[in-house]
């Protein structure tokens, strides 16, 4: 998910995407631990998306203060 797409989401949508992406990350990690997944770089991409979403949420919270 790109930064421009993230900026267009509302706070509620960001929170929902963040929880969904964290679940995806946990599933990928578990699948990779059991047997190597075909594209392990996918884990890095999901982790970075989580960071982007969390950063945008924090940024909006700090602006509202």
C-alpha positions, 0 to 999 in steps of 0.5 A, a space after each residue: 500500500 502506497 503512502 498516497 493511498 494511506 493519506 486518503 483513508 479516514 482514521 477508522 479505515 486506517 485502524 481497520 487496515 492496520 489490524 487486518 495487515 497485522 493479522 496477515 503478517 502473523 499468518 505469513 510468519 506462521 506459514 514461513 516458520 512451518 515451511 518456507 513460503 515462495 516469496 519471503 520478501 512478502 513478509 518485509 513488504 507487509 511489515 513496512 505497510 504496518 509501519 506506514 499505517 501506524 506512522 500515519 495514525 500517530 501523526 494524525 493523533 498528534 495533530 489533533 492535540 
